[in-house]
Each structure stands twice: as C-alpha cells, then as structure tokens.
Amino acid sequence: MNSDDKKQPRSLRELETEVLEEGREWMRQRLEQKLQQETIRQGGVFPPQRSKSASPTAAQDASADGDGSN
C-alpha cells in the first residue's frame, strides 16, 4: 500500500469488488479440492485425461448420417 492509499478512503464499490474476487477464488479452490477428493474416492484422475481413441462425438456424427457415408 502506498501513501496515497492511506490518505484517500476506498469506495464501497472497490471494497465490494475486491471481496467478491477473493470469494470467487476461494470457491474455485474449494471446488477443486472437493472434486479432487471425490475423484480419489472413486479411484480416478483429476483433471480427467482424454483417451487416445476416437472421440464419442465423431462416432455419434457417423451414426447420425445413417450408413456412415457422406
């Protein structure tokens, strides 16, 4: 904090914005912790890793075309 910050009071809006940002970061970290705990409980990996096989979307797209030909 510099000397100018001590002389001029901060507005309610500035304080509210700062607290909201801190709250969002806390919630993000808390959600990450809970997701990690749940993933460990279920025996998986977080964040999930994509498989090297074809994506399910590509398979669905092919089946939506009927016979799979264009």
Secondary structure, 3 states (H helix, E strand, C coil): CCHHHHHCCCCHHHHHHHHHHHHHHHHHHHHHHHHHHHHHHHCCCCCCCCCCCCCHHHHHHHHHCCCCCC
